[in-house]
Amino acid sequence: MSDIHIKNLTFGYQTGDNVFENLNLSINSNLKLGLTGINGQGKSTLFKLLLNKFEYSGNIQSTISFVHFPLQINNKQIIVNDLTNAYIGHKAAKMMKRSKSLEARHNKGIKSVTY
């Protein structure tokens, strides 16, 4: 069952064309979703509409509430270091898994492995 229902949503800024025109969308809030796209295509606008920051035509119904908390990054180098360490950790885990797989195959007498 979807917890967010958008029906016939139309919205545009006064300076240009509509960002959304007759958008119909149902989202199950139990899912973990990411919203991606290039700059200026309406991702932030959609969230602002869910927060009732703008007037629009159509209908947005939801059984959940939304909160906007912008993330302020004071030290970008810390974020880069965290992402780099997470990536290195992921690669190390993959290598460890591959190593264990090779060892298990060797112990079973399998002579060649292709990856």
C-alpha positions in Angstrom: 0.0 0.0 0.0 1.4 3.4 -0.9 1.6 6.1 1.7 2.2 9.0 -0.7 -0.3 9.7 -3.5 0.2 12.5 -6.0 -2.6 13.0 -8.5 -2.6 15.4 -11.4 0.1 17.6 -9.8 0.9 20.6 -11.9 3.5 23.2 -10.8 5.7 25.7 -12.4 7.7 28.7 -11.2 6.5 32.1 -12.5 9.8 32.4 -14.5 9.3 29.5 -16.8 7.5 26.3 -18.0 5.9 23.8 -15.7 8.3 21.7 -13.7 5.5 19.1 -13.3 2.5 18.7 -15.4 -0.3 16.3 -14.5 2.1 14.1 -12.4 0.6 11.0 -11.0 2.7 9.0 -8.5 2.2 6.6 -5.7 5.1 5.7 -3.3 5.2 3.1 -0.6 7.0 4.7 2.3 8.3 1.3 3.4 10.7 1.4 0.5 14.1 3.1 0.6 14.2 5.2 -2.5 16.7 7.7 -3.9 15.7 10.5 -6.2 18.4 11.3 -8.7 18.7 13.5 -11.8 20.5 16.4 -13.3 20.4 19.8 -11.8 17.2 21.8 -12.4 14.9 18.9 -13.1 12.6 19.2 -10.0 14.0 17.0 -7.3 14.1 19.7 -4.6 10.9 21.2 -5.9 9.1 17.9 -5.4 10.2 17.8 -1.8 9.2 21.4 -1.3 5.8 20.6 -2.7 5.5 17.7 -0.3 6.3 20.2 2.5 3.5 22.5 1.2 6.1 25.3 0.5 4.5 26.2 -2.8 1.0 26.5 -4.2 0.2 23.9 -6.9 -2.8 22.4 -8.6 -3.6 18.7 -8.1 -3.6 16.6 -5.0 -1.0 15.3 -2.7 -2.1 12.9 0.0 0.2 11.3 2.5 -0.1 9.2 5.7 3.4 10.3 6.8 4.8 13.7 7.6 7.8 15.3 6.0 10.7 17.2 7.6 13.4 19.2 5.8 16.7 19.4 7.4 19.4 20.7 5.1 22.8 19.2 5.7 25.4 21.8 6.3 28.9 20.6 5.5 31.6 22.6 7.3 34.6 20.6 6.4 34.3 19.0 3.0 37.7 17.2 3.5 36.2 15.1 6.3 33.4 14.0 4.0 35.8 13.1 1.2 37.9 11.1 3.7 34.9 9.2 5.1 33.7 8.3 1.5 37.2 7.2 0.6 37.5 5.1 3.7 34.1 3.5 3.0 35.1 2.7 -0.5 38.4 1.2 0.5 36.6 -0.8 3.2 34.1 -2.1 0.5 37.0 -3.1 -1.8 38.8 -4.8 1.0 35.7 -6.8 1.9 35.3 -7.9 -1.7 38.9 -9.0 -1.9 38.6 -10.9 1.4 35.5 -12.7 0.1 37.2 -13.6 -3.2 40.2 -14.9 -1.2 38.0 -17.1 1.0 36.3 -18.4 -2.1 39.6 -19.3 -3.7 40.8 -21.0 -0.5 37.6 -23.0 -0.3 37.9 -24.1 -3.9 41.5 -25.0 -3.4 40.6 -27.1 -0.3 38.0 -28.9 -2.4 40.6 -29.8 -5.0 39.4 -27.4 -7.7 42.4 -26.5 -9.8 41.3 -23.4 -11.7 39.0 -20.5 -11.0 37.9 -17.8 -13.5 36.6 -14.4 -12.3 
